[in-house]
Amino acid sequence: MAISHALQPLLPFHLLVSLFVLPTIFAASVSDFRICQNSKQPPIKVNAVEVSPYPFTSGTNANFTITGFTSQEIPNDAEVSVGLTSDGTLGTRSLVTTLKRYSSLCDITSCPVAPGSIVLTFSNIFIPQDLLHLIGVSILFYTIN
């Protein structure tokens, strides 16, 4: 799905969840995730990130489920971007976001999202070839204003 060039990276709210799946880290708990925040409070407090199947291996597809809580209504125009991060030049540790998929939040859950618990599942959105050199996944939520 294409996204409008009118979208800017600093929109009314965003939440970036990054899962780094380097072999040494990913062998640990799936709770190894981080929230990247800007100056605004993100609308979703993430409690857990689950990857299925687990353990996930590079080159195979997976489902990513985020569970959390929101204290505010998230409107119908919310969008979601899921990006893959890989080693830009294999072995150099330079990270590159290689591929992104965009969709409406309403394609993933009922909209508008009411305050309370929230579960978002991203199922098989990449093909196995996309995941051959995968070391991370980022999920960005934003609204168009």
PyRosetta script that sets phi, psi and omega in degrees:
from pyrosetta import init, pose_from_sequence

init()
pose = pose_from_sequence("MAISHALQPLLPFHLLVSLFVLPTIFAASVSDFRICQNSKQPPIKVNAVEVSPYPFTSGTNANFTITGFTSQEIPNDAEVSVGLTSDGTLGTRSLVTTLKRYSSLCDITSCPVAPGSIVLTFSNIFIPQDLLHLIGVSILFYTIN")
pose.set_psi(1, 132.0)
pose.set_omega(1, 179.4)
pose.set_phi(2, -80.4)
pose.set_psi(2, 157.1)
pose.set_omega(2, 178.8)
pose.set_phi(3, -124.4)
pose.set_psi(3, 145.7)
pose.set_omega(3, -178.2)
pose.set_phi(4, -65.8)
pose.set_psi(4, 142.6)
pose.set_omega(4, 175.7)
pose.set_phi(5, -71.5)
pose.set_psi(5, -8.8)
pose.set_omega(5, 179.1)
pose.set_phi(6, -72.2)
pose.set_psi(6, -16.6)
pose.set_omega(6, 179.3)
pose.set_phi(7, -72.4)
pose.set_psi(7, 135.6)
pose.set_omega(7, 178.9)
pose.set_phi(8, -116.1)
pose.set_psi(8, 153.7)
pose.set_omega(8, -176.9)
pose.set_phi(9, -65.7)
pose.set_psi(9, -26.6)
pose.set_omega(9, -179.5)
pose.set_phi(10, -105.1)
pose.set_psi(10, 82.3)
pose.set_omega(10, -179.6)
pose.set_phi(11, -102.5)
pose.set_psi(11, 176.4)
pose.set_omega(11, -172.4)
pose.set_phi(12, -47.6)
pose.set_psi(12, -38.6)
pose.set_omega(12, 172.3)
pose.set_phi(13, -150.6)
pose.set_psi(13, 151.4)
pose.set_omega(13, 169.5)
pose.set_phi(14, -155.7)
pose.set_psi(14, 154.7)
pose.set_omega(14, -179.7)
pose.set_phi(15, -136.6)
pose.set_psi(15, 126.4)
pose.set_omega(15, 179.3)
pose.set_phi(16, -116.0)
pose.set_psi(16, 122.2)
pose.set_omega(16, 177.6)
pose.set_phi(17, -110.3)
pose.set_psi(17, 124.1)
pose.set_omega(17, 179.9)
pose.set_phi(18, -116.1)
pose.set_psi(18, 130.7)
pose.set_omega(18, 174.3)
pose.set_phi(19, -111.9)
pose.set_psi(19, 114.4)
pose.set_omega(19, 176.7)
pose.set_phi(20, -96.8)
pose.set_psi(20, 121.0)
pose.set_omega(20, -172.8)
pose.set_phi(21, -112.5)
pose.set_psi(21, 35.4)
pose.set_omega(21, 172.0)
pose.set_phi(22, -58.3)
pose.set_psi(22, 142.7)
pose.set_omega(22, -174.7)
pose.set_phi(23, -51.1)
pose.set_psi(23, -39.9)
pose.set_omega(23, -178.1)
pose.set_phi(24, -70.6)
pose.set_psi(24, -32.0)
pose.set_omega(24, 179.5)
pose.set_phi(25, -84.3)
pose.set_psi(25, -43.1)
pose.set_omega(25, -172.8)
pose.set_phi(26, -69.0)
pose.set_psi(26, -20.4)
pose.set_omega(26, 175.8)
pose.set_phi(27, -66.6)
pose.set_psi(27, -18.2)
pose.set_omega(27, 177.8)
pose.set_phi(28, -83.0)
pose.set_psi(28, -168.3)
pose.set_omega(28, -177.1)
pose.set_phi(29, -64.9)
pose.set_psi(29, 149.6)
pose.set_omega(29, 175.1)
pose.set_phi(30, -66.2)
pose.set_psi(30, -12.7)
pose.set_omega(30, 178.8)
pose.set_phi(31, -71.9)
pose.set_psi(31, 1.5)
pose.set_omega(31, 175.3)
pose.set_phi(32, -78.6)
pose.set_psi(32, 78.2)
pose.set_omega(32, 176.2)
pose.set_phi(33, -136.2)
pose.set_psi(33, 163.9)
pose.set_omega(33, 178.5)
pose.set_phi(34, -137.1)
pose.set_psi(34, 152.4)
pose.set_omega(34, 176.2)
pose.set_phi(35, -104.0)
pose.set_psi(35, 121.7)
pose.set_omega(35, 177.1)
pose.set_phi(36, -96.8)
pose.set_psi(36, 116.6)
pose.set_omega(36, -174.4)
pose.set_phi(37, -112.1)
pose.set_psi(37, 147.0)
pose.set_omega(37, 168.4)
pose.set_phi(38, -95.8)
pose.set_psi(38, -159.1)
pose.set_omega(38, -176.6)
pose.set_phi(39, -72.2)
pose.set_psi(39, -15.6)
pose.set_omega(39, -179.7)
pose.set_phi(40, -94.4)
pose.set_psi(40, 150.7)
pose.set_omega(40, 176.2)
pose.set_phi(41, -71.6)
pose.set_psi(41, 127.5)
pose.set_omega(41, 180.0)
pose.set_phi(42, -67.3)
pose.set_psi(42, 151.1)
pose.set_omega(42, -177.0)
pose.set_phi(43, -75.5)
pose.set_psi(43, -17.5)
pose.set_omega(43, -178.0)
pose.set_phi(44, -120.8)
pose.set_psi(44, 125.3)
pose.set_omega(44, 172.6)
pose.set_phi(45, -91.5)
pose.set_psi(45, 112.5)
pose.set_omega(45, -176.4)
pose.set_phi(46, -82.3)
pose.set_psi(46, 126.5)
pose.set_omega(46, 177.1)
pose.set_phi(47, -97.1)
pose.set_psi(47, -35.7)
pose.set_omega(47, -177.0)
pose.set_phi(48, -155.9)
pose.set_psi(48, 151.6)
pose.set_omega(48, 172.7)
pose.set_phi(49, -126.9)
pose.set_psi(49, 125.6)
pose.set_omega(49, -177.6)
pose.set_phi(50, -118.4)
pose.set_psi(50, 136.6)
pose.set_omega(50, 176.8)
pose.set_phi(51, -114.7)
pose.set_psi(51, 130.4)
pose.set_omega(51, -179.7)
pose.set_phi(52, -134.8)
pose.set_psi(52, 129.1)
pose.set_omega(52, 2.6)
pose.set_phi(53, -74.5)
pose.set_psi(53, 158.3)
pose.set_omega(53, 178.9)
pose.set_phi(54, -130.1)
pose.set_psi(54, 128.6)
pose.set_omega(54, 6.5)
pose.set_phi(55, -77.0)
pose.set_psi(55, 145.6)
pose.set_omega(55, 179.2)
pose.set_phi(56, -84.6)
pose.set_psi(56, 137.0)
pose.set_omega(56, 177.5)
pose.set_phi(57, -118.2)
pose.set_psi(57, 142.1)
pose.set_omega(57, 179.7)
pose.set_phi(58, -58.0)
pose.set_psi(58, 136.7)
pose.set_omega(58, 179.5)
pose.set_phi(59, 94.7)
pose.set_psi(59, -2.5)
pose.set_omega(59, 176.0)
pose.set_phi(60, -118.6)
pose.set_psi(60, 159.2)
pose.set_omega(60, -178.4)
pose.set_phi(61, -86.1)
pose.set_psi(61, 161.1)
pose.set_omega(61, -178.3)
pose.set_phi(62, -151.5)
pose.set_psi(62, 162.1)
pose.set_omega(62, 172.7)
pose.set_phi(63, -105.9)
pose.set_psi(63, 140.2)
pose.set_omega(63, 177.1)
pose.set_phi(64, -116.7)
pose.set_psi(64, 124.2)
pose.set_omega(64, 179.6)
pose.set_phi(65, -119.7)
pose.set_psi(65, 127.3)
pose.set_omega(65, 177.6)
pose.set_phi(66, -110.7)
pose.set_psi(66, 126.9)
pose.set_omega(66, 173.5)
pose.set_phi(67, -114.9)
pose.set_psi(67, 142.2)
pose.set_omega(67, -178.4)
pose.set_phi(68, -170.6)
pose.set_psi(68, -159.4)
pose.set_omega(68, -175.7)
pose.set_phi(69, -142.3)
pose.set_psi(69, 140.9)
pose.set_omega(69, 173.4)
pose.set_phi(70, -124.6)
pose.set_psi(70, 136.9)
pose.set_omega(70, 179.1)
pose.set_phi(71, -96.3)
pose.set_psi(71, -1.4)
pose.set_omega(71, -179.6)
pose.set_phi(72, -133.8)
pose.set_psi(72, 157.3)
pose.set_omega(72, 175.8)
pose.set_phi(73, -71.7)
pose.set_psi(73, 135.4)
pose.set_omega(73, 175.7)
pose.set_phi(74, -102.1)
pose.set_psi(74, 121.9)
pose.set_omega(74, -170.5)
pose.set_phi(75, -71.3)
pose.set_psi(75, 168.8)
pose.set_omega(75, -179.1)
pose.set_phi(76, -61.4)
pose.set_psi(76, -25.1)
pose.set_omega(76, -175.8)
pose.set_phi(77, -87.8)
pose.set_psi(77, 10.2)
pose.set_omega(77, 179.2)
pose.set_phi(78, -66.7)
pose.set_psi(78, 141.2)
pose.set_omega(78, -180.0)
pose.set_phi(79, -120.3)
pose.set_psi(79, 160.1)
pose.set_omega(79, 179.0)
pose.set_phi(80, -130.9)
pose.set_psi(80, 134.2)
pose.set_omega(80, 174.1)
pose.set_phi(81, -119.4)
pose.set_psi(81, 128.1)
pose.set_omega(81, 175.9)
pose.set_phi(82, -115.6)
pose.set_psi(82, 121.7)
pose.set_omega(82, -177.4)
pose.set_phi(83, -119.9)
pose.set_psi(83, 148.0)
pose.set_omega(83, 175.5)
pose.set_phi(84, -101.3)
pose.set_psi(84, 137.4)
pose.set_omega(84, 176.2)
pose.set_phi(85, -112.4)
pose.set_psi(85, 136.3)
pose.set_omega(85, 178.5)
pose.set_phi(86, -137.0)
pose.set_psi(86, 171.7)
pose.set_omega(86, 176.3)
pose.set_phi(87, -74.9)
pose.set_psi(87, 113.3)
pose.set_omega(87, -174.8)
pose.set_phi(88, -55.7)
pose.set_psi(88, -48.1)
pose.set_omega(88, 172.8)
pose.set_phi(89, -123.7)
pose.set_psi(89, 108.2)
pose.set_omega(89, -171.5)
pose.set_phi(90, -45.9)
pose.set_psi(90, 126.9)
pose.set_omega(90, 178.4)
pose.set_phi(91, 93.2)
pose.set_psi(91, -10.4)
pose.set_omega(91, -177.4)
pose.set_phi(92, -95.3)
pose.set_psi(92, -9.8)
pose.set_omega(92, -178.8)
pose.set_phi(93, 66.3)
pose.set_psi(93, 16.7)
pose.set_omega(93, 173.5)
pose.set_phi(94, -85.7)
pose.set_psi(94, 119.7)
pose.set_omega(94, -174.8)
pose.set_phi(95, -88.1)
pose.set_psi(95, 137.1)
pose.set_omega(95, -179.4)
pose.set_phi(96, -135.4)
pose.set_psi(96, 131.7)
pose.set_omega(96, 172.0)
pose.set_phi(97, -79.5)
pose.set_psi(97, 112.5)
pose.set_omega(97, -170.0)
pose.set_phi(98, -92.8)
pose.set_psi(98, -27.1)
pose.set_omega(98, -172.6)
pose.set_phi(99, -155.4)
pose.set_psi(99, 138.0)
pose.set_omega(99, 177.3)
pose.set_phi(100, -129.7)
pose.set_psi(100, 146.8)
pose.set_omega(100, 172.9)
pose.set_phi(101, -122.5)
pose.set_psi(101, 137.0)
pose.set_omega(101, -179.1)
pose.set_phi(102, -118.7)
pose.set_psi(102, 144.4)
pose.set_omega(102, 173.6)
pose.set_phi(103, -159.1)
pose.set_psi(103, 166.6)
pose.set_omega(103, 175.2)
pose.set_phi(104, -75.4)
pose.set_psi(104, 141.9)
pose.set_omega(104, 175.6)
pose.set_phi(105, -59.4)
pose.set_psi(105, -29.7)
pose.set_omega(105, -179.9)
pose.set_phi(106, -67.2)
pose.set_psi(106, -16.7)
pose.set_omega(106, 174.5)
pose.set_phi(107, -76.9)
pose.set_psi(107, -16.1)
pose.set_omega(107, -175.4)
pose.set_phi(108, -105.3)
pose.set_psi(108, -32.8)
pose.set_omega(108, -178.0)
pose.set_phi(109, -148.9)
pose.set_psi(109, 168.9)
pose.set_omega(109, 178.4)
pose.set_phi(110, -68.8)
pose.set_psi(110, 137.7)
pose.set_omega(110, -180.0)
pose.set_phi(111, -118.4)
pose.set_psi(111, 152.1)
pose.set_omega(111, -8.0)
pose.set_phi(112, -68.9)
pose.set_psi(112, 156.5)
pose.set_omega(112, 179.7)
pose.set_phi(113, -81.7)
pose.set_psi(113, 118.2)
pose.set_omega(113, -179.4)
pose.set_phi(114, -77.2)
pose.set_psi(114, 154.2)
pose.set_omega(114, 175.0)
pose.set_phi(115, -56.2)
pose.set_psi(115, 141.8)
pose.set_omega(115, 179.7)
pose.set_phi(116, 133.4)
pose.set_psi(116, -159.6)
pose.set_omega(116, -179.2)
pose.set_phi(117, -68.8)
pose.set_psi(117, 147.8)
pose.set_omega(117, 180.0)
pose.set_phi(118, -141.2)
pose.set_psi(118, 140.8)
pose.set_omega(118, 175.0)
pose.set_phi(119, -130.3)
pose.set_psi(119, 123.6)
pose.set_omega(119, 179.4)
pose.set_phi(120, -120.8)
pose.set_psi(120, 124.6)
pose.set_omega(120, 179.0)
pose.set_phi(121, -118.5)
pose.set_psi(121, 127.0)
pose.set_omega(121, 177.2)
pose.set_phi(122, -107.4)
pose.set_psi(122, 109.7)
pose.set_omega(122, -172.8)
pose.set_phi(123, -106.1)
pose.set_psi(123, 122.6)
pose.set_omega(123, 170.9)
pose.set_phi(124, 41.8)
pose.set_psi(124, 52.7)
pose.set_omega(124, -176.5)
pose.set_phi(125, -87.5)
pose.set_psi(125, -10.3)
pose.set_omega(125, 177.6)
pose.set_phi(126, -120.9)
pose.set_psi(126, 151.0)
pose.set_omega(126, 176.0)
pose.set_phi(127, -86.3)
pose.set_psi(127, 156.4)
pose.set_omega(127, -176.6)
pose.set_phi(128, -53.1)
pose.set_psi(128, -36.3)
pose.set_omega(128, 179.7)
pose.set_phi(129, -62.7)
pose.set_psi(129, -30.8)
pose.set_omega(129, 178.1)
pose.set_phi(130, -64.9)
pose.set_psi(130, -24.2)
pose.set_omega(130, -169.2)
pose.set_phi(131, -102.4)
pose.set_psi(131, 9.6)
pose.set_omega(131, -174.5)
pose.set_phi(132, -61.2)
pose.set_psi(132, -39.1)
pose.set_omega(132, -177.7)
pose.set_phi(133, -117.0)
pose.set_psi(133, 30.1)
pose.set_omega(133, -176.7)
pose.set_phi(134, -66.1)
pose.set_psi(134, 133.6)
pose.set_omega(134, 169.9)
pose.set_phi(135, -130.4)
pose.set_psi(135, -4.3)
pose.set_omega(135, 179.0)
pose.set_phi(136, -165.3)
pose.set_psi(136, 158.8)
pose.set_omega(136, 177.2)
pose.set_phi(137, -133.0)
pose.set_psi(137, 133.6)
pose.set_omega(137, 175.3)
pose.set_phi(138, -120.7)
pose.set_psi(138, 142.0)
pose.set_omega(138, 179.6)
pose.set_phi(139, -126.8)
pose.set_psi(139, 121.4)
pose.set_omega(139, -175.5)
pose.set_phi(140, -118.6)
pose.set_psi(140, 129.2)
pose.set_omega(140, 176.5)
pose.set_phi(141, -108.9)
pose.set_psi(141, 140.4)
pose.set_omega(141, 177.6)
pose.set_phi(142, -158.9)
pose.set_psi(142, 163.7)
pose.set_omega(142, 175.0)
pose.set_phi(143, -118.6)
pose.set_psi(143, 157.0)
pose.set_omega(143, 175.8)
pose.set_phi(144, -95.2)
pose.set_psi(144, 129.8)
pose.set_omega(144, -177.9)
pose.set_phi(145, -123.5)
pose.dump_pdb("model.pdb")
